[in-house]
Amino acid sequence: MCYGNHYPVVYIPKKFNFDIDKAKSQLLGKEIFHSGWTGQYSVGIVTSKHLQESSAKLMIIPVTTDEKIELHVTWQIYLDELNCIFEIDVMTGEIIRQMPTIIS
């Protein structure tokens, strides 16, 4: 079974403005919040230890608006101890998406 969108040509830049280390540095000092039954709560602040222990991979993420679908090449960074995944654009350094990895 196949579903979703098909994109015949996806441009991937040969050189990224944000390599993995520079992308991770965007997260240093950021406070992470999750939501639960009692509302929003802090799970901690991203430290250099969290970033050293994190894993990362390249992903292509579709971002949908009313007028268009944009495809972003991102670094997907998994912060295990903080139960969080970030997707950071390789060209702008913008955080495209933040997702918790737990359900509270």
N, C-alpha and C positions, 0 to 999 in steps of 0.2 A: 504494500500500500504506500502511496506517495501523496503528500499533501503540502500545501504552502505555496510560496512564490518561486518562480524560476527566473534567474537573472543571467542572460546569455553572456554578458561581458561585465566583469567587475574589475575596475582599475585598482591595483595595489601599488602604491608608490615604492620605488626602488630604495629610497632613503627616507627613514622616519625622523621627524623632528624630536620625538620623545622615544628614546630607547627604553628598555625595561627598567633600568636603574632610575632614570629621570622620571618615568611614569610612577614608579613606586614612591619616589620622593614627594610627589604631589599629595600623598596620603599621610605623610609624617605629621603627627600632632592633631590629626582629625579625630574628633569624638564620634564614636559609633553609637547609634541608637537603634533599638528594636522596639516593636510594639507587641503588647500582650493584652491579656484580659483586663488588666488594670491601667492600660494606657502605655505611653511611650516611656522607655527607661534606657539609661546609658549602660553599655557593656564595657566601655573603656575608651582610652585614647590610643591611637596607633603609635607604637614606638618603633625604634630601629630594630629591636629584637623581633617584633611581629613581622616586619618587612623582610628580615633575613630568613625567617622560617616560612615565608609565604611561597606559594607556587604561582606560576604565570604561564599563559599561552596566548598566542595570537588568535583573534576571532574576528569574524565579520558580522556586525550587528545591524539589523535593519531598524531605523528610527522612522516611525510613521507620523505624519502630520495630516491635516485635512487636505492639503494640496499635493503631497508627494511622499515618496518613500526614499529616504537617504540611507545609503549603506556606509557604515563607518568601520574602518579597520581599527581594532582596539586591542589593548593588552587586557586580558581578563586576569585579575589578580585575586587569588583566594587567600584570605586571612583566616586560617583554621581556628586559632584560639579565640578570635572575635566573632566567629560564625558569620562571616560576611564575604561577599564577592563584589568587586568593583570592576567596571569596564571603562578604560581610559583611552580616548582617541589618540592614535599614534602621531597625528600631525598637530593637533591643537593642545593636547594635554587635558582637555575637558573630560570631566567624569560624565560619561554617557548614561551609566546606570549603576545603581547600588542595590544589592539584593541580600537579604538575610538567608542563611542556610539552615535555619531552624524555624519551627513553628511554635510560637509561645502561646 
